[in-house]
């Protein structure tokens, strides 16, 4: 794993519109803000209810930032990019060629 990489786990419930919106939004946020320094695991609580119970998931979609600490959660469709970044305390990575 890349140093400073993010490990994100998204809990969804089936292939609902809200689940699909959350998956798309998360992939877009990661691609635009975290570049290649992330891992996403998508867990369908219908298929893996025990894992959702172990994580105490009470609503979906729920996104959990597992690494780096501290663990953070955001609930909802993740369509508000700024809210997701703030809620998970994600710090967008700067391109190597960015001007300062």
N, C-alpha and C positions, 0 to 999 in steps of 0.2 A: 504494500500500500504506500502511496505517495505521502511523504511527511506533510502533516497539516491537512490530510485528506478528510473528507466528511463521509460518514456512514449514515445513510438515511433509510428509514423503513417506513413505507406507506401502507397503511391498512385500509382496504376498500371492501365493499360488500357487493360482489358480483360485478356485472358489466353495465351497471346503471349509468345514466348520463352524468351524474355527479362523480362517480368513480372515474369515468373516462376523462372528464374535465380535470380532475385532480392529477391523474397520471400525466396528461399532456402538459399541464401547468408546471408540474414538478420537473419534468424533462426539460422544458424550456428554461426554467430558472437555473437549473444545474448547468445546462449548455452555455447559457449567456453569462452567468455570474461565477460559476465554480470551475468552468472549463473541464479539465480532465481529472480534477482532484476530488472525485466523489464516487461512491458506490450506492446504488439504489436497490433495495429489495422491496418488491411489491407483494403483499400478502392479502389474499382474499379470505376474509373472516368466515365466509360460508364454507370454504374448503378446509380451512385450518382453524377451527374455533378454539382449540386448546391454546394455540399460540396467542390468539387475541385475548383469551382469558388470563393467561400468564402475564401479559403486558397491561392488563386492566383497561382494555379498550372498551369504552362505553358508547362511542359514536364513530361513524365513518363518514367520510374519509378522515383518518388521523395520520399525521406525519410526525415521526419521531426522529430527532437527531441523536443518534447513539454516540457518535464520536465526532469531533473531540468533546470532552466534557465541558460544561455540564449537559446532562440529558435535557432536551427541550421537546415540547409538543405543540403542534398547531392542528386545530380541528377545522374542517371545512373543505371547500373545493380548490383552495390554493390559488384562486384567480387573482388575488391582490398580491402581486409580487413583493411590494414594499413591506406589507404586513407579514408575509412569510419570512423574508430576510430578517426583519426585526424580531419576530416571534421566536425564531430558532437561533438567534444571535449568529447568523451567517454573515461572514465578511467576504464580499466578492473579491476574487483574486484579480490582481492587476496584470494586464498583458505585459510580457517582458519588454515590449517595444513602446510602451506607453511613455509619453513625455511627462516630465514632472515640472 
